[in-house]
């Protein structure tokens, strides 16, 4: 399926970003197990983890960046936030932006890495199941609260977050978006939501990609369908999430953490034929 979205380099590269060391997910899980066993034997806190990993689904490898906060032994399960970067970005940039909030609130961060090509984004839209598989695998190594799985997206990632939130409204408790609109202004996409998943929605008044008029249209389409929407226009803000990431992530988390699933999370299989037909 072909999805249209802005492509280009995000203004998110910062000096001093550490070199990422890619390890297989199996290695990552093993490392977490060893660290947990060692620290539990000593009766001290389990240290935080900041690593990159990879999971293979259906013969295709998918990479992601991961942050697991420091926690006490036998700690309560932690919420998890899937943070999707924009076109030309990477998962580590989202980890860095969300790190203060994640540390303060003991939230696990899972940030996919999507290649900067239309084909890569098309594959993500058509087959996002690997994100679920990564979450489920992480749950075997870390205490994750599966009733508090959240979704965040910036720019092209924000447009994906709208879509992913709609089609998997019974898997994610709530979602947040910055600098994006509902894909192609196909507001009927929201009708795929079995549950009215709550959204926090941020747009800069000087965004170079989308006007406040366009963002308000996406907001109004959600409100008209009964969604809970926390909508914020950032006065003087542009498309660059990183310029105001502290303000945005703090506010978004205050919204997200209010929500949890009442029942067990359910990941619904995508009916791509039905989706394509509805979006013509």
Buried (B, 14 or more C-beta within 10 A) or exposed (E): EEBEBBBEEBBBEEEEEEEBEBBEBEEBBEBBEEBBEEBEEEEEEBBBBBBBBBBEBEEEEBBBBBBBBEBEEEBEBBBBBBBBBBBBBBBBBBBBBBBBBBBEBBBBBBBBBBBBEBEEBEBBBBBBBBBBBBBBBBBEBBBBBBBBBBBBBBBBBBBBBBBBBBBBBBBBBBBBBBBBBBBEEBBEBBEBBEBBBBBBBBBBEBBEBBBBEBBBBBBEBBEEBEBBBBBBBBEEBBBBBBBBBEEBBEBBBEBBBEBBBEEEBEBEEBEEEEBEEEBE
